[in-house]
């Protein structure tokens, strides 16, 4: 409960948690509504499976959850559905807690954050919201218009910059890496705290564009050998199982440190979080099965979810809190 | 890489091989696999259920023809049904009204509406020989109007300027009037992205529809969309009389089950498929290929087409002739082949389009640009005689060529060995076709590891 209070700052109208609940309402009625006044039986598990699949949890994650839940129901001699629900609550918190991460914005100066993702995921909008968030926390921000490809992407970022009153470094259809390099130099010169680097949308199958994003990261490293301090992938919460592919492909290319999950304000979704959380641990256990040594010594950490985004408002982006998310999903 | 449905089914059905018919008992488990495959491809659950029931009905009692296993027979049924479901009336734009014919574009945020509008303008200009006018009534997202203006300028279509201070309805009415007075054949209306549950925004677009009376109302769907596609499609088709679907971002590696969900719910045809960010990237939708893709059977036809697009057809034909005769394939041809491969942008991009089994064989084959260039360099350092008759290459010639290309003699040797293997592979190809070629490709094509 304490965590909750920390994150819902005063002055929030409707309140972040309520809005998150609102966004996940459809999933919650499908999922949480199952457990009202009934016994634990086969049909309950079946309906639960349906609900999880419909929320984009994916086949693998759904099977994992159901199996684990059955095991616990047996072990703890659970009798009614309410108890099973709290067990599911606990289980999901266990799975999602490793995805939490706290971002220390003062760790470096300038803190360089690179944002990537597929087309239309909401990269530029998320950068606009992050700018607002960081400014409210008292940081200075500079934006780098690294999407030099899409029509009017620069103007879109410039508009966000104008709304927030921050500088946007851009060039007329230049090399994205060069734009971001310049932005970092500019941030140093002006003693600015955070650089948010936008990049063009790209699909993981476009090899030349994936090569380009690798290059962007290399060039950022030339500007500052510890940078980029954060590399975030923006994922549209409407995405189905391809989200897992996206995470793997971008992680392989540029080494992700976090995920921003956007557009959670639709209807039935949110389950994709479980798919992402479990994809990595499944990979790890597959490696362990094959006897790969290192995965036993160092358990593979899932890529954390840095932020979740709801609507189109400036305030609609917040850190991911597992307990809060599960509560919005279930209770 | 997900398992191919055929592969999964054959594992399940191994135990019952030899049975001549598909029966209730032997398809039960197989249908479960079909269900999982569809779910993994993001087909919405209600649609999956209905579909599996239909397949079961069709499959029961079917004879297992000839050399097919029951698994293959079932996949055949699934594929057929899927194709039938996704096909339907011909997918062209219906512009047979008194001009201007209005095309309205609708969809979720980030589904690709504005890019698709630009692509449609290009198609109308080049394919239909029409004079389109573009207008954006996205007054919400920053710079959305500028984005469409830029795209209009790129394709050379007229653009009706608007500003974020105006009301969407006022914008489109003014645009319609402008289109009438300036004899535009088509008015393309781009709208803001909206959530299906946002009542205010949904009634706004319904209002636009009433005012414009469009001949085409296209629903834009991201092929990566998940289970929610079914709800979104339902809400949009309830609010708007849709006439067709455009599936975007199909050049990604999503299986695209959303296509099936949306097709099923709206009952409207998929008219186009959006691929890539170039403005000519709007293609005719192929139901059969989409069915294969959803089932994880790969998209061999698209692969072939892509190869055809980037390869110089005349040269390829000449090469094919030589291959057919089985001789006369010399280092000059080898060099051309390397150049062609480089043009195709490497093999790895194509691997995703292969069926699962082939992709496994071809996986980790990556074309090394630098190595390809070196190979070309070595061949360039040879005399025409040497290129035509590689057997001439003896020690001193090798030393000369190596010095000329700035490589070691070993590398020249390696090239020659590869060339020999390539010749052998050419012979294989005459007998076995693509599949055999892919199997023997690793290590034989230049630069493929």
Interface residues (C-beta under 8 A of the other chain):
Chain A: X26 X50 X53 X54 X55 X56 X58 X59 X118 X119 X120 X121 X122 X125 X128 X149 X150 X151 X152 X153 X154 X155 X156 X158 X159 X160 X163 X203 X204 X205 X206 X207 X208 X236 X238 X239 X240 X241 X242 X243 X245 X263 X265 X266 X267 X268 X269 X271 X272 X312
Chain B: X36 X39 X40 X41 X42 X44 X45 X108 X109 X110 X111 X112 X114 X115 X118 X140 X141 X142 X143 X144 X146 X147 X148 X149 X150 X151 X154 X195 X196 X197 X222 X224 X225 X226 X227 X228 X229 X231 X232 X249 X251 X252 X253 X254 X255 X257 X258 X276 X277 X345 X346 X348 X349 X352
